[in-house]
């Protein structure tokens, strides 16, 4: 059961990444990772291979260590959008990885959009 679920996750992840590679025209990539205890997001420049902005529940200054719900995902999305604006990033492709686009992942994306990032 676990191997089947992991295989489906990896299949979704590769499908999303391959789609992003085809349309990537110099835009940054907003990548999301969600675990049972934490959620994190980062904006990556794939051409240079560097992370330009990031936000995570693991950061002490955000005060959300070990929390993982929809409200926290909204806060992470807003914090990421604020940091991205500071770095001069206005648009990015949304890379949800193998995660389904609902719940926490959707809340993070919506908060980033409200913060001014065009996804």
PDB file as gemmi writes it, atoms N, CA and C in Angstrom:
CRYST1    1.000    1.000    1.000  90.00  90.00  90.00 P 1                      
ATOM      1  N   UNK A   1       0.826  -1.197   0.000  1.00  0.00           N  
ATOM      2  CA  UNK A   1       0.000   0.000   0.000  1.00  0.00           C  
ATOM      3  C   UNK A   1       0.868   1.258   0.000  1.00  0.00           C  
ATOM      4  N   UNK A   2       1.865   1.303   0.883  1.00  0.00           N  
ATOM      5  CA  UNK A   2       2.708   2.488   0.983  1.00  0.00           C  
ATOM      6  C   UNK A   2       3.509   2.683  -0.306  1.00  0.00           C  
ATOM      7  N   UNK A   3       4.043   1.626  -0.855  1.00  0.00           N  
ATOM      8  CA  UNK A   3       4.822   1.748  -2.084  1.00  0.00           C  
ATOM      9  C   UNK A   3       3.957   2.242  -3.243  1.00  0.00           C  
ATOM     10  N   UNK A   4       2.701   1.803  -3.282  1.00  0.00           N  
ATOM     11  CA  UNK A   4       1.794   2.247  -4.333  1.00  0.00           C  
ATOM     12  C   UNK A   4       1.494   3.741  -4.184  1.00  0.00           C  
ATOM     13  N   UNK A   5       1.260   4.181  -2.951  1.00  0.00           N  
ATOM     14  CA  UNK A   5       0.988   5.597  -2.710  1.00  0.00           C  
ATOM     15  C   UNK A   5       2.204   6.445  -3.061  1.00  0.00           C  
ATOM     16  N   UNK A   6       3.371   5.982  -2.678  1.00  0.00           N  
ATOM     17  CA  UNK A   6       4.605   6.719  -2.984  1.00  0.00           C  
ATOM     18  C   UNK A   6       4.827   6.781  -4.497  1.00  0.00           C  
ATOM     19  N   UNK A   7       4.548   5.687  -5.182  1.00  0.00           N  
ATOM     20  CA  UNK A   7       4.709   5.660  -6.637  1.00  0.00           C  
ATOM     21  C   UNK A   7       3.759   6.644  -7.303  1.00  0.00           C  
ATOM     22  N   UNK A   8       2.525   6.729  -6.821  1.00  0.00           N  
ATOM     23  CA  UNK A   8       1.568   7.675  -7.393  1.00  0.00           C  
ATOM     24  C   UNK A   8       1.997   9.114  -7.109  1.00  0.00           C  
ATOM     25  N   UNK A   9       2.532   9.352  -5.914  1.00  0.00           N  
ATOM     26  CA  UNK A   9       3.034  10.679  -5.563  1.00  0.00           C  
ATOM     27  C   UNK A   9       4.165  11.093  -6.503  1.00  0.00           C  
ATOM     28  N   UNK A  10       5.117  10.204  -6.718  1.00  0.00           N  
ATOM     29  CA  UNK A  10       6.250  10.504  -7.596  1.00  0.00           C  
ATOM     30  C   UNK A  10       5.804  10.700  -9.040  1.00  0.00           C  
ATOM     31  N   UNK A  11       4.794   9.941  -9.456  1.00  0.00           N  
ATOM     32  CA  UNK A  11       4.260  10.088 -10.808  1.00  0.00           C  
ATOM     33  C   UNK A  11       3.637  11.480 -10.992  1.00  0.00           C  
ATOM     34  N   UNK A  12       2.852  11.924 -10.001  1.00  0.00           N  
ATOM     35  CA  UNK A  12       2.267  13.274 -10.055  1.00  0.00           C  
ATOM     36  C   UNK A  12       3.358  14.333 -10.035  1.00  0.00           C  
ATOM     37  N   UNK A  13       4.362  14.131  -9.220  1.00  0.00           N  
ATOM     38  CA  UNK A  13       5.458  15.094  -9.102  1.00  0.00           C  
ATOM     39  C   UNK A  13       6.187  15.263 -10.431  1.00  0.00           C  
ATOM     40  N   UNK A  14       6.506  14.168 -11.084  1.00  0.00           N  
ATOM     41  CA  UNK A  14       7.204  14.244 -12.361  1.00  0.00           C  
ATOM     42  C   UNK A  14       6.324  14.840 -13.456  1.00  0.00           C  
ATOM     43  N   UNK A  15       5.025  14.571 -13.407  1.00  0.00           N  
ATOM     44  CA  UNK A  15       4.106  15.146 -14.382  1.00  0.00           C  
ATOM     45  C   UNK A  15       4.080  16.673 -14.250  1.00  0.00           C  
ATOM     46  N   UNK A  16       4.034  17.162 -13.015  1.00  0.00           N  
ATOM     47  CA  UNK A  16       4.028  18.616 -12.785  1.00  0.00           C  
ATOM     48  C   UNK A  16       5.354  19.226 -13.216  1.00  0.00           C  
ATOM     49  N   UNK A  17       6.475  18.613 -12.825  1.00  0.00           N  
ATOM     50  CA  UNK A  17       7.792  19.159 -13.163  1.00  0.00           C  
ATOM     51  C   UNK A  17       8.032  19.181 -14.666  1.00  0.00           C  
ATOM     52  N   UNK A  18       7.635  18.128 -15.360  1.00  0.00           N  
ATOM     53  CA  UNK A  18       7.826  18.084 -16.809  1.00  0.00           C  
ATOM     54  C   UNK A  18       6.992  19.150 -17.503  1.00  0.00           C  
ATOM     55  N   UNK A  19       5.784  19.385 -17.007  1.00  0.00           N  
ATOM     56  CA  UNK A  19       4.934  20.425 -17.560  1.00  0.00           C  
ATOM     57  C   UNK A  19       5.568  21.801 -17.346  1.00  0.00           C  
ATOM     58  N   UNK A  20       6.162  22.006 -16.183  1.00  0.00           N  
ATOM     59  CA  UNK A  20       6.816  23.283 -15.894  1.00  0.00           C  
ATOM     60  C   UNK A  20       8.060  23.480 -16.753  1.00  0.00           C  
ATOM     61  N   UNK A  21       8.789  22.420 -16.999  1.00  0.00           N  
ATOM     62  CA  UNK A  21       9.993  22.531 -17.842  1.00  0.00           C  
ATOM     63  C   UNK A  21       9.645  22.949 -19.260  1.00  0.00           C  
ATOM     64  N   UNK A  22       8.519  22.476 -19.762  1.00  0.00           N  
ATOM     65  CA  UNK A  22       8.112  22.797 -21.133  1.00  0.00           C  
ATOM     66  C   UNK A  22       7.751  24.264 -21.290  1.00  0.00           C  
ATOM     67  N   UNK A  23       7.137  24.848 -20.275  1.00  0.00           N  
ATOM     68  CA  UNK A  23       6.657  26.224 -20.398  1.00  0.00           C  
ATOM     69  C   UNK A  23       7.575  27.241 -19.734  1.00  0.00           C  
ATOM     70  N   UNK A  24       8.655  26.795 -19.108  1.00  0.00           N  
ATOM     71  CA  UNK A  24       9.525  27.712 -18.372  1.00  0.00           C  
ATOM     72  C   UNK A  24      10.191  28.694 -19.326  1.00  0.00           C  
ATOM     73  N   UNK A  25       9.868  29.955 -19.141  1.00  0.00           N  
ATOM     74  CA  UNK A  25      10.436  30.997 -19.994  1.00  0.00           C  
ATOM     75  C   UNK A  25      11.169  32.016 -19.134  1.00  0.00           C  
ATOM     76  N   UNK A  26      11.986  31.539 -18.227  1.00  0.00           N  
ATOM     77  CA  UNK A  26      12.743  32.441 -17.379  1.00  0.00           C  
ATOM     78  C   UNK A  26      12.019  32.847 -16.107  1.00  0.00           C  
ATOM     79  N   UNK A  27      10.782  32.372 -15.918  1.00  0.00           N  
ATOM     80  CA  UNK A  27      10.066  32.687 -14.688  1.00  0.00           C  
ATOM     81  C   UNK A  27      10.582  31.827 -13.552  1.00  0.00           C  
ATOM     82  N   UNK A  28      10.401  32.323 -12.356  1.00  0.00           N  
ATOM     83  CA  UNK A  28      10.816  31.577 -11.169  1.00  0.00           C  
ATOM     84  C   UNK A  28       9.777  30.493 -10.871  1.00  0.00           C  
ATOM     85  N   UNK A  29      10.157  29.593  -9.955  1.00  0.00           N  
ATOM     86  CA  UNK A  29       9.282  28.484  -9.587  1.00  0.00           C  
ATOM     87  C   UNK A  29       8.983  28.563  -8.099  1.00  0.00           C  
ATOM     88  N   UNK A  30       7.708  28.585  -7.738  1.00  0.00           N  
ATOM     89  CA  UNK A  30       7.298  28.567  -6.341  1.00  0.00           C  
ATOM     90  C   UNK A  30       7.033  27.112  -5.975  1.00  0.00           C  
ATOM     91  N   UNK A  31       7.926  26.540  -5.209  1.00  0.00           N  
ATOM     92  CA  UNK A  31       7.859  25.134  -4.863  1.00  0.00           C  
ATOM     93  C   UNK A  31       7.335  24.966  -3.437  1.00  0.00           C  
ATOM     94  N   UNK A  32       6.428  24.018  -3.241  1.00  0.00           N  
ATOM     95  CA  UNK A  32       5.807  23.784  -1.942  1.00  0.00           C  
ATOM     96  C   UNK A  32       6.139  22.378  -1.466  1.00  0.00           C  
ATOM     97  N   UNK A  33       6.441  22.265  -0.175  1.00  0.00           N  
ATOM     98  CA  UNK A  33       6.601  20.948   0.443  1.00  0.00           C  
ATOM     99  C   UNK A  33       5.760  20.909   1.701  1.00  0.00           C  
ATOM    100  N   UNK A  34       5.008  19.838   1.840  1.00  0.00           N  
ATOM    101  CA  UNK A  34       4.113  19.679   2.983  1.00  0.00           C  
ATOM    102  C   UNK A  34       4.415  18.342   3.640  1.00  0.00           C  
ATOM    103  N   UNK A  35       4.613  18.363   4.944  1.00  0.00           N  
ATOM    104  CA  UNK A  35       4.778  17.123   5.692  1.00  0.00           C  
ATOM    105  C   UNK A  35       3.651  17.044   6.709  1.00  0.00           C  
ATOM    106  N   UNK A  36       3.691  16.042   7.558  1.00  0.00           N  
ATOM    107  CA  UNK A  36       2.635  15.924   8.562  1.00  0.00           C  
ATOM    108  C   UNK A  36       2.722  17.028   9.617  1.00  0.00           C  
ATOM    109  N   UNK A  37       3.927  17.521   9.879  1.00  0.00           N  
ATOM    110  CA  UNK A  37       4.111  18.496  10.956  1.00  0.00           C  
ATOM    111  C   UNK A  37       4.388  19.913  10.471  1.00  0.00           C  
ATOM    112  N   UNK A  38       4.917  20.080   9.287  1.00  0.00           N  
ATOM    113  CA  UNK A  38       5.341  21.398   8.825  1.00  0.00           C  
ATOM    114  C   UNK A  38       4.984  21.613   7.361  1.00  0.00           C  
ATOM    115  N   UNK A  39       5.082  22.872   6.946  1.00  0.00           N  
ATOM    116  CA  UNK A  39       4.880  23.226   5.542  1.00  0.00           C  
ATOM    117  C   UNK A  39       5.910  24.293   5.193  1.00  0.00           C  
ATOM    118  N   UNK A  40       6.459  24.199   3.989  1.00  0.00           N  
ATOM    119  CA  UNK A  40       7.451  25.185   3.569  1.00  0.00           C  
ATOM    120  C   UNK A  40       7.265  25.480   2.090  1.00  0.00           C  
ATOM    121  N   UNK A  41       7.724  26.666   1.703  1.00  0.00           N  
ATOM    122  CA  UNK A  41       7.638  27.076   0.301  1.00  0.00           C  
ATOM    123  C   UNK A  41       8.868  27.912  -0.014  1.00  0.00           C  
ATOM    124  N   UNK A  42       9.306  27.823  -1.252  1.00  0.00           N  
ATOM    125  CA  UNK A  42      10.451  28.620  -1.675  1.00  0.00           C  
ATOM    126  C   UNK A  42      10.317  28.997  -3.139  1.00  0.00           C  
ATOM    127  N   UNK A  43      10.895  30.134  -3.477  1.00  0.00           N  
ATOM    128  CA  UNK A  43      10.913  30.582  -4.862  1.00  0.00           C  
ATOM    129  C   UNK A  43      12.318  30.341  -5.382  1.00  0.00           C  
ATOM    130  N   UNK A  44      12.391  29.570  -6.470  1.00  0.00           N  
ATOM    131  CA  UNK A  44      13.670  29.087  -6.990  1.00  0.00           C  
ATOM    132  C   UNK A  44      13.881  29.615  -8.399  1.00  0.00           C  
ATOM    133  N   UNK A  45      15.106  30.045  -8.676  1.00  0.00           N  
ATOM    134  CA  UNK A  45      15.516  30.403 -10.029  1.00  0.00           C  
ATOM    135  C   UNK A  45      16.241  29.176 -10.586  1.00  0.00           C  
ATOM    136  N   UNK A  46      15.584  28.442 -11.473  1.00  0.00           N  
ATOM    137  CA  UNK A  46      16.145  27.197 -11.994  1.00  0.00           C  
ATOM    138  C   UNK A  46      17.326  27.425 -12.928  1.00  0.00           C  
ATOM    139  N   UNK A  47      17.379  28.566 -13.580  1.00  0.00           N  
ATOM    140  CA  UNK A  47      18.487  28.830 -14.498  1.00  0.00           C  
ATOM    141  C   UNK A  47      19.794  29.015 -13.739  1.00  0.00           C  
ATOM    142  N   UNK A  48      19.727  29.684 -12.593  1.00  0.00           N  
ATOM    143  CA  UNK A  48      20.927  29.883 -11.782  1.00  0.00           C  
ATOM    144  C   UNK A  48      21.065  28.840 -10.686  1.00  0.00           C  
ATOM    145  N   UNK A  49      19.983  28.148 -10.376  1.00  0.00           N  
ATOM    146  CA  UNK A  49      20.016  27.100  -9.369  1.00  0.00           C  
ATOM    147  C   UNK A  49      20.097  27.634  -7.946  1.00  0.00           C  
ATOM    148  N   UNK A  50      19.412  28.749  -7.666  1.00  0.00           N  
ATOM    149  CA  UNK A  50      19.446  29.314  -6.321  1.00  0.00           C  
ATOM    150  C   UNK A  50      18.032  29.594  -5.822  1.00  0.00           C  
ATOM    151  N   UNK A  51      17.899  29.616  -4.505  1.00  0.00           N  
ATOM    152  CA  UNK A  51      16.648  29.975  -3.868  1.00  0.00           C  
ATOM    153  C   UNK A  51      16.659  31.464  -3.594  1.00  0.00           C  
ATOM    154  N   UNK A  52      15.637  32.168  -4.042  1.00  0.00           N  
ATOM    155  CA  UNK A  52      15.571  33.618  -3.903  1.00  0.00           C  
ATOM    156  C   UNK A  52      14.791  34.058  -2.675  1.00  0.00           C  
ATOM    157  N   UNK A  53      13.762  33.314  -2.310  1.00  0.00           N  
ATOM    158  CA  UNK A  53      12.961  33.636  -1.126  1.00  0.00           C  
ATOM    159  C   UNK A  53      12.362  32.344  -0.595  1.00  0.00           C  
ATOM    160  N   UNK A  54      12.202  32.272   0.713  1.00  0.00           N  
ATOM    161  CA  UNK A  54      11.611  31.074   1.301  1.00  0.00           C  
ATOM    162  C   UNK A  54      10.883  31.429   2.585  1.00  0.00           C  
ATOM    163  N   UNK A  55       9.961  30.557   2.972  1.00  0.00           N  
ATOM    164  CA  UNK A  55       9.239  30.683   4.236  1.00  0.00           C  
ATOM    165  C   UNK A  55       8.858  29.280   4.686  1.00  0.00           C  
ATOM    166  N   UNK A  56       8.929  29.059   5.986  1.00  0.00           N  
ATOM    167  CA  UNK A  56       8.655  27.732   6.513  1.00  0.00           C  
ATOM    168  C   UNK A  56       8.162  27.831   7.950  1.00  0.00           C  
ATOM    169  N   UNK A  57       7.425  26.827   8.383  1.00  0.00           N  
ATOM    170  CA  UNK A  57       7.003  26.784   9.775  1.00  0.00           C  
ATOM    171  C   UNK A  57       8.174  26.449  10.692  1.00  0.00           C  
ATOM    172  N   UNK A  58       9.296  26.028  10.140  1.00  0.00           N  
ATOM    173  CA  UNK A  58      10.478  25.720  10.936  1.00  0.00           C  
ATOM    174  C   UNK A  58      11.237  26.966  11.377  1.00  0.00           C  
ATOM    175  N   UNK A  59      10.894  28.126  10.828  1.00  0.00           N  
ATOM    176  CA  UNK A  59      11.565  29.369  11.194  1.00  0.00           C  
ATOM    177  C   UNK A  59      11.049  29.858  12.543  1.00  0.00           C  
ATOM    178  N   UNK A  60      11.970  30.162  13.434  1.00  0.00           N  
ATOM    179  CA  UNK A  60      11.582  30.587  14.776  1.00  0.00           C  
ATOM    180  C   UNK A  60      10.915  31.952  14.783  1.00  0.00           C  
ATOM    181  N   UNK A  61      11.336  32.853  13.897  1.00  0.00           N  
ATOM    182  CA  UNK A  61      10.782  34.204  13.922  1.00  0.00           C  
ATOM    183  C   UNK A  61       9.322  34.259  13.463  1.00  0.00           C  
ATOM    184  N   UNK A  62       8.853  33.263  12.727  1.00  0.00           N  
ATOM    185  CA  UNK A  62       7.444  33.212  12.331  1.00  0.00           C  
ATOM    186  C   UNK A  62       6.571  32.630  13.440  1.00  0.00           C  
ATOM    187  N   UNK A  63       7.177  31.889  14.348  1.00  0.00           N  
ATOM    188  CA  UNK A  63       6.463  31.380  15.518  1.00  0.00           C  
ATOM    189  C   UNK A  63       5.419  30.316  15.235  1.00  0.00           C  
ATOM    190  N   UNK A  64       5.639  29.502  14.221  1.00  0.00           N  
ATOM    191  CA  UNK A  64       4.661  28.469  13.874  1.00  0.00           C  
ATOM    192  C   UNK A  64       5.286  27.079  13.876  1.00  0.00           C  
ATOM    193  N   UNK A  65       6.321  26.882  14.653  1.00  0.00           N  
ATOM    194  CA  UNK A  65       7.063  25.621  14.655  1.00  0.00           C  
ATOM    195  C   UNK A  65       6.161  24.440  14.996  1.00  0.00           C  
ATOM    196  N   UNK A  66       6.137  23.452  14.130  1.00  0.00           N  
ATOM    197  CA  UNK A  66       5.386  22.230  14.366  1.00  0.00           C  
ATOM    198  C   UNK A  66       3.900  22.340  14.098  1.00  0.00           C  
ATOM    199  N   UNK A  67       3.455  23.463  13.547  1.00  0.00           N  
ATOM    200  CA  UNK A  67       2.036  23.615  13.249  1.00  0.00           C  
ATOM    201  C   UNK A  67       1.828  23.420  11.752  1.00  0.00           C  
ATOM    202  N   UNK A  68       0.716  22.806  11.410  1.00  0.00           N  
ATOM    203  CA  UNK A  68       0.447  22.527   9.999  1.00  0.00           C  
ATOM    204  C   UNK A  68      -1.055  22.455   9.792  1.00  0.00           C  
ATOM    205  N   UNK A  69      -1.665  23.624   9.564  1.00  0.00           N  
ATOM    206  CA  UNK A  69      -3.077  23.656   9.220  1.00  0.00           C  
ATOM    207  C   UNK A  69      -3.297  24.736   8.165  1.00  0.00           C  
ATOM    208  N   UNK A  70      -4.524  24.953   7.780  1.00  0.00           N  
ATOM    209  CA  UNK A  70      -4.812  25.883   6.686  1.00  0.00           C  
ATOM    210  C   UNK A  70      -4.453  27.311   7.062  1.00  0.00           C  
ATOM    211  N   UNK A  71      -4.712  27.708   8.299  1.00  0.00           N  
ATOM    212  CA  UNK A  71      -4.376  29.070   8.732  1.00  0.00           C  
ATOM    213  C   UNK A  71      -2.872  29.307   8.675  1.00  0.00           C  
ATOM    214  N   UNK A  72      -2.109  28.340   9.105  1.00  0.00           N  
ATOM    215  CA  UNK A  72      -0.645  28.446   9.064  1.00  0.00           C  
ATOM    216  C   UNK A  72      -0.166  28.507   7.620  1.00  0.00           C  
ATOM    217  N   UNK A  73      -0.780  27.723   6.738  1.00  0.00           N  
ATOM    218  CA  UNK A  73      -0.409  27.745   5.320  1.00  0.00           C  
ATOM    219  C   UNK A  73      -0.664  29.121   4.718  1.00  0.00           C  
ATOM    220  N   UNK A  74      -1.755  29.767   5.118  1.00  0.00           N  
ATOM    221  CA  UNK A  74      -2.029  31.125   4.643  1.00  0.00           C  
ATOM    222  C   UNK A  74      -0.948  32.094   5.119  1.00  0.00           C  
ATOM    223  N   UNK A  75      -0.534  31.943   6.376  1.00  0.00           N  
ATOM    224  CA  UNK A  75       0.515  32.815   6.921  1.00  0.00           C  
ATOM    225  C   UNK A  75       1.845  32.607   6.202  1.00  0.00           C  
ATOM    226  N   UNK A  76       2.164  31.359   5.885  1.00  0.00           N  
ATOM    227  CA  UNK A  76       3.408  31.058   5.166  1.00  0.00           C  
ATOM    228  C   UNK A  76       3.353  31.656   3.763  1.00  0.00           C  
ATOM    229  N   UNK A  77       2.217  31.536   3.091  1.00  0.00           N  
ATOM    230  CA  UNK A  77       2.058  32.121   1.762  1.00  0.00           C  
ATOM    231  C   UNK A  77       2.202  33.633   1.776  1.00  0.00           C  
ATOM    232  N   UNK A  78       1.631  34.278   2.794  1.00  0.00           N  
ATOM    233  CA  UNK A  78       1.735  35.731   2.914  1.00  0.00           C  
ATOM    234  C   UNK A  78       3.176  36.155   3.202  1.00  0.00           C  
ATOM    235  N   UNK A  79       3.844  35.414   4.082  1.00  0.00           N  
ATOM    236  CA  UNK A  79       5.241  35.737   4.403  1.00  0.00           C  
ATOM    237  C   UNK A  79       6.132  35.551   3.182  1.00  0.00           C  
ATOM    238  N   UNK A  80       5.885  34.490   2.409  1.00  0.00           N  
ATOM    239  CA  UNK A  80       6.668  34.250   1.198  1.00  0.00           C  
ATOM    240  C   UNK A  80       6.447  35.360   0.177  1.00  0.00           C  
ATOM    241  N   UNK A  81       5.198  35.792   0.018  1.00  0.00           N  
ATOM    242  CA  UNK A  81       4.895  36.862  -0.933  1.00  0.00           C  
ATOM    243  C   UNK A  81       5.593  38.159  -0.525  1.00  0.00           C  
ATOM    244  N   UNK A  82       5.607  38.429   0.761  1.00  0.00           N  
ATOM    245  CA  UNK A  82       6.269  39.638   1.263  1.00  0.00           C  
ATOM    246  C   UNK A  82       7.772  39.595   0.975  1.00  0.00           C  
ATOM    247  N   UNK A  83       8.393  38.445   1.216  1.00  0.00           N  
ATOM    248  CA  UNK A  83       9.835  38.286   0.964  1.00  0.00           C  
ATOM    249  C   UNK A  83      10.136  38.310  -0.528  1.00  0.00           C  
ATOM    250  N   UNK A  84       9.229  37.761  -1.330  1.00  0.00           N  
ATOM    251  CA  UNK A  84       9.432  37.759  -2.781  1.00  0.00           C  
ATOM    252  C   UNK A  84       9.358  39.181  -3.324  1.00  0.00           C  
ATOM    253  N   UNK A  85       8.421  39.967  -2.834  1.00  0.00           N  
ATOM    254  CA  UNK A  85       8.311  41.361  -3.257  1.00  0.00           C  
ATOM    255  C   UNK A  85       9.581  42.125  -2.903  1.00  0.00           C  
ATOM    256  N   UNK A  86      10.117  41.831  -1.740  1.00  0.00           N  
ATOM    257  CA  UNK A  86      11.360  42.473  -1.298  1.00  0.00           C  
ATOM    258  C   UNK A  86      12.522  42.103  -2.223  1.00  0.00           C  
ATOM    259  N   UNK A  87      12.505  40.866  -2.754  1.00  0.00           N  
ATOM    260  CA  UNK A  87      13.549  40.394  -3.666  1.00  0.00           C  
ATOM    261  C   UNK A  87      13.283  40.798  -5.114  1.00  0.00           C  
ATOM    262  N   UNK A  88      12.134  41.450  -5.374  1.00  0.00           N  
ATOM    263  CA  UNK A  88      11.824  41.913  -6.718  1.00  0.00           C  
ATOM    264  C   UNK A  88      11.164  40.883  -7.605  1.00  0.00           C  
ATOM    265  N   UNK A  89      10.534  39.886  -7.028  1.00  0.00           N  
ATOM    266  CA  UNK A  89       9.874  38.833  -7.799  1.00  0.00           C  
ATOM    267  C   UNK A  89       8.385  39.129  -7.838  1.00  0.00           C  
ATOM    268  N   UNK A  90       7.826  39.167  -9.041  1.00  0.00           N  
ATOM    269  CA  UNK A  90       6.407  39.470  -9.188  1.00  0.00           C  
ATOM    270  C   UNK A  90       5.598  38.309  -9.733  1.00  0.00           C  
ATOM    271  N   UNK A  91       6.251  37.374 -10.445  1.00  0.00           N  
ATOM    272  CA  UNK A  91       5.514  36.246 -10.993  1.00  0.00           C  
ATOM    273  C   UNK A  91       6.349  34.976 -10.905  1.00  0.00           C  
ATOM    274  N   UNK A  92       5.646  33.848 -10.776  1.00  0.00           N  
ATOM    275  CA  UNK A  92       6.310  32.561 -10.655  1.00  0.00           C  
ATOM    276  C   UNK A  92       5.344  31.468 -11.079  1.00  0.00           C  
ATOM    277  N   UNK A  93       5.906  30.339 -11.480  1.00  0.00           N  
ATOM    278  CA  UNK A  93       5.102  29.159 -11.737  1.00  0.00           C  
ATOM    279  C   UNK A  93       4.897  28.428 -10.426  1.00  0.00           C  
ATOM    280  N   UNK A  94       3.712  27.887 -10.210  1.00  0.00           N  
ATOM    281  CA  UNK A  94       3.411  27.174  -8.967  1.00  0.00           C  
ATOM    282  C   UNK A  94       3.735  25.701  -9.144  1.00  0.00           C  
ATOM    283  N   UNK A  95       4.685  25.218  -8.366  1.00  0.00           N  
ATOM    284  CA  UNK A  95       5.098  23.817  -8.398  1.00  0.00           C  
ATOM    285  C   UNK A  95       4.583  23.145  -7.135  1.00  0.00           C  
ATOM    286  N   UNK A  96       3.478  22.428  -7.272  1.00  0.00           N  
ATOM    287  CA  UNK A  96       2.884  21.785  -6.106  1.00  0.00           C  
ATOM    288  C   UNK A  96       3.546  20.442  -5.812  1.00  0.00           C  
ATOM    289  N   UNK A  97       4.501  20.042  -6.628  1.00  0.00           N  
ATOM    290  CA  UNK A  97       5.142  18.746  -6.442  1.00  0.00           C  
ATOM    291  C   UNK A  97       4.139  17.648  -6.700  1.00  0.00           C  
ATOM    292  N   UNK A  98       4.087  16.661  -5.866  1.00  0.00           N  
ATOM    293  CA  UNK A  98       3.120  15.579  -6.011  1.00  0.00           C  
ATOM    294  C   UNK A  98       1.887  15.784  -5.163  1.00  0.00           C  
ATOM    295  N   UNK A  99       1.811  16.932  -4.474  1.00  0.00           N  
ATOM    296  CA  UNK A  99       0.684  17.198  -3.592  1.00  0.00           C  
ATOM    297  C   UNK A  99      -0.524  17.659  -4.395  1.00  0.00           C  
ATOM    298  N   UNK A 100      -1.696  17.248  -3.971  1.00  0.00           N  
ATOM    299  CA  UNK A 100      -2.915  17.659  -4.638  1.00  0.00           C  
ATOM    300  C   UNK A 100      -3.197  19.129  -4.334  1.00  0.00           C  
ATOM    301  N   UNK A 101      -3.799  19.822  -5.281  1.00  0.00           N  
ATOM    302  CA  UNK A 101      -4.057  21.248  -5.125  1.00  0.00           C  
ATOM    303  C   UNK A 101      -5.386  21.461  -4.406  1.00  0.00           C  
ATOM    304  N   UNK A 102      -5.366  21.248  -3.108  1.00  0.00           N  
ATOM    305  CA  UNK A 102      -6.518  21.558  -2.266  1.00  0.00           C  
ATOM    306  C   UNK A 102      -6.024  21.679  -0.833  1.00  0.00           C  
ATOM    307  N   UNK A 103      -6.849  22.195   0.018  1.00  0.00           N  
ATOM    308  CA  UNK A 103      -6.486  22.309   1.422  1.00  0.00           C  
ATOM    309  C   UNK A 103      -5.335  23.266   1.658  1.00  0.00           C  
ATOM    310  N   UNK A 104      -4.291  22.771   2.315  1.00  0.00           N  
ATOM    311  CA  UNK A 104      -3.154  23.608   2.713  1.00  0.00           C  
ATOM    312  C   UNK A 104      -2.387  24.160   1.518  1.00  0.00           C  
ATOM    313  N   UNK A 105      -2.203  23.357   0.503  1.00  0.00           N  
ATOM    314  CA  UNK A 105      -1.450  23.792  -0.681  1.00  0.00           C  
ATOM    315  C   UNK A 105      -2.216  24.905  -1.400  1.00  0.00           C  
ATOM    316  N   UNK A 106      -3.510  24.756  -1.519  1.00  0.00           N  
ATOM    317  CA  UNK A 106      -4.344  25.777  -2.156  1.00  0.00           C  
ATOM    318  C   UNK A 106      -4.365  27.052  -1.322  1.00  0.00           C  
ATOM    319  N   UNK A 107      -4.441  26.920   0.002  1.00  0.00           N  
ATOM    320  CA  UNK A 107      -4.449  28.092   0.876  1.00  0.00           C  
ATOM    321  C   UNK A 107      -3.143  28.871   0.755  1.00  0.00           C  
ATOM    322  N   UNK A 108      -2.025  28.163   0.670  1.00  0.00           N  
ATOM    323  CA  UNK A 108      -0.728  28.812   0.505  1.00  0.00           C  
ATOM    324  C   UNK A 108      -0.667  29.555  -0.828  1.00  0.00           C  
ATOM    325  N   UNK A 109      -1.139  28.936  -1.888  1.00  0.00           N  
ATOM    326  CA  UNK A 109      -1.124  29.565  -3.212  1.00  0.00           C  
ATOM    327  C   UNK A 109      -2.021  30.799  -3.246  1.00  0.00           C  
ATOM    328  N   UNK A 110      -3.197  30.698  -2.647  1.00  0.00           N  
ATOM    329  CA  UNK A 110      -4.111  31.840  -2.634  1.00  0.00           C  
ATOM    330  C   UNK A 110      -3.534  33.006  -1.840  1.00  0.00           C  
ATOM    331  N   UNK A 111      -2.876  32.713  -0.714  1.00  0.00           N  
ATOM    332  CA  UNK A 111      -2.269  33.761   0.096  1.00  0.00           C  
ATOM    333  C   UNK A 111      -1.112  34.422  -0.654  1.00  0.00           C  
ATOM    334  N   UNK A 112      -0.357  33.631  -1.395  1.00  0.00           N  
ATOM    335  CA  UNK A 112       0.748  34.208  -2.202  1.00  0.00           C  
ATOM    336  C   UNK A 112       0.191  35.102  -3.297  1.00  0.00           C  
ATOM    337  N   UNK A 113      -0.929  34.700  -3.908  1.00  0.00           N  
ATOM    338  CA  UNK A 113      -1.580  35.542  -4.918  1.00  0.00           C  
ATOM    339  C   UNK A 113      -2.074  36.843  -4.310  1.00  0.00           C  
ATOM    340  N   UNK A 114      -2.681  36.760  -3.132  1.00  0.00           N  
ATOM    341  CA  UNK A 114      -3.173  37.969  -2.469  1.00  0.00           C  
ATOM    342  C   UNK A 114      -2.024  38.877  -2.074  1.00  0.00           C  
ATOM    343  N   UNK A 115      -0.857  38.295  -1.821  1.00  0.00           N  
ATOM    344  CA  UNK A 115       0.326  39.076  -1.477  1.00  0.00           C  
ATOM    345  C   UNK A 115       0.974  39.756  -2.674  1.00  0.00           C  
ATOM    346  N   UNK A 116       0.514  39.440  -3.887  1.00  0.00           N  
ATOM    347  CA  UNK A 116       0.999  40.129  -5.059  1.00  0.00           C  
ATOM    348  C   UNK A 116       1.826  39.309  -6.038  1.00  0.00           C  
ATOM    349  N   UNK A 117       1.985  38.018  -5.798  1.00  0.00           N  
ATOM    350  CA  UNK A 117       2.724  37.174  -6.736  1.00  0.00           C  
ATOM    351  C   UNK A 117       1.740  36.631  -7.763  1.00  0.00           C  
ATOM    352  N   UNK A 118       2.042  36.804  -9.042  1.00  0.00           N  
ATOM    353  CA  UNK A 118       1.195  36.236 -10.104  1.00  0.00           C  
ATOM    354  C   UNK A 118       1.624  34.788 -10.335  1.00  0.00           C  
ATOM    355  N   UNK A 119       0.686  33.892 -10.112  1.00  0.00           N  
ATOM    356  CA  UNK A 119       0.977  32.468 -10.290  1.00  0.00           C  
ATOM    357  C   UNK A 119       0.195  31.981 -11.493  1.00  0.00           C  
TER     358      UNK A 119                                                      
END                                                                             
